[in-house]
C-alpha cells in the first residue's frame, strides 16, 4: 500500500506532459502483454482437410461438433482448420468413422453380405465399388480436386462373335493443368484396373468439358510436334559446332525435315527344298500254291509322306523416320570458299546427310556484321542530356528539402526538451 501511495505521489508530482507520456506507455505495455499472452495461450490452427465440397465439409463439421473440437473455416468453407496438435488424432478418428467423401463407395460395399442378392445385383455392386475405388485413387493426386469414373462393362456370351470390349469415361475437376504424361498415366491406371479394357477406350475430360485424351484424328498435331523436335535437335547440333568456328560472327541455320509416318509391314515366305518325312509305311505281299506252302512271289510296297515347310520373315518399318532433309546455312560474308566447303562437309557429317535419300544442303556467305553494327548505331536514339540534368536537379532538390525538414524537426524537438527541463528545474527550486 505504501508503494502504491508513493507511486501515485510521484506520478502527481510530474508535469502534465510527462504524466500523459507515462500513461500512454503503461497502456501500451498492458496491451502488448495482453496480445502476447493471447497469442501464446491460443491454439495454433493448421489445415485438417482442404479443397472440400459442401457435402464433405458438412459431414466433417458434424463430426467435429460432436467431438467438441474447435475449428475454423477458410476459402468459403472448402478448407477446415483445427488445433495443430489434434490433426493426426482427429484425421485418424474421422477416417475410422466410415465417412464417404465425394459420395464414392468402394469395396466396403461388400462388408455386409446379402445372400438373397441376385447375380445381376452382385455385378452392379462390383461395378459401383470399382468405380468408387478408381475415383478415390485418382482424387489422391495433387493436381486433381475431384474425379468421377463411369465404367461400361458388357456381359460376355458364349456364342458372341464380335468383341464387345469395356469402356471408361473419367471426369476430372483440376486444381492445375495436367501434362500429357500424367493423362497417359491415368489412362494406364484405369486400364490396369478393369479386365480387357484397352487404353484407347478410356476417355478423360476436365471440368470445362475439354478432352484430355489424344484422339486418332489429332495425330497430325503429334506429327508436327515430332517434326519440330527433330529440326530443333539437328539445329542445335550444327549451331554448337559453328559457334566454335565463328565465335564473334553471326551464323544462321535453318533445317526442314520431312518425316514419313507410313507403316510398312512385309512378310517373306521362303519354301524349303528338303522335306521332312511325316509318315512312313511298308507293306509286304506274297503268293503261295496249294501244294507248296512256301511263298512263291513276294513284293514289298513302301509308302513315305513328305511335308515341305517354309521359312517366314516379317519386316516392319518404324513410322516417323526421316525421309528428306533440307539444310540452309548462312555464314559471314567474308568467309573464304575453302572454309565454306569445309563447313558443308562438317554439317553433312553432323546431321547424317544422305544424298540417296534426296537430302540437300546450301551454305551461303551473306551476313555482313560490320554493316549491321553501324546501322544499329545510326538507328539508336541519342541521349537527351537536358532531361537527364532536369531529373538530377529535381532529385537534388528533393534531398535538400528532406534534409532541411529533418533538421527543423530535430531543432524543434530539442527546444521543447530544453523548455521541459527548465520548467522542471524551476519547480524543484521554486
Secondary structure, 3 states (H helix, E strand, C coil): CHHHHHHHHHHHHCCHHHHHHHHHHHHHHHHHHHHHHHHHHCCCEEEEECCCCHHHHHHHHHHHHHCCCCEEEECCCCEEEEEHHHHHHHHHHHHHCCCCHHHCCCHHHHCCCCCCCCHHHHHHHHHHHHHHHHHHHHHCCCCEEEEEEEEECCCCCCCCCCCCCCEEEEEEEECCCCCHHHHHHHHHHHHHHCCCCCHHHEEEEECCCCECCCCHHHHHHHHHHHHHHHHHHHHHHHHHHHHHHCCCCCCEEEEEEEEECCCEEEEEEEECCCCEEEEEEEEEEEECCCCCCCCCEEEEEEEEEEECCEEEEEEEECCCEEEEEEEEEEEECCCCHHHHHHHHHHHHHHHCCCCCCCCEEEEEEEECHHHHHHHHHHHCCCCCHHHHHHHHHHHHHHHHHHHHHHHHHHHHHHHHHHHHHHHHHHHHHC
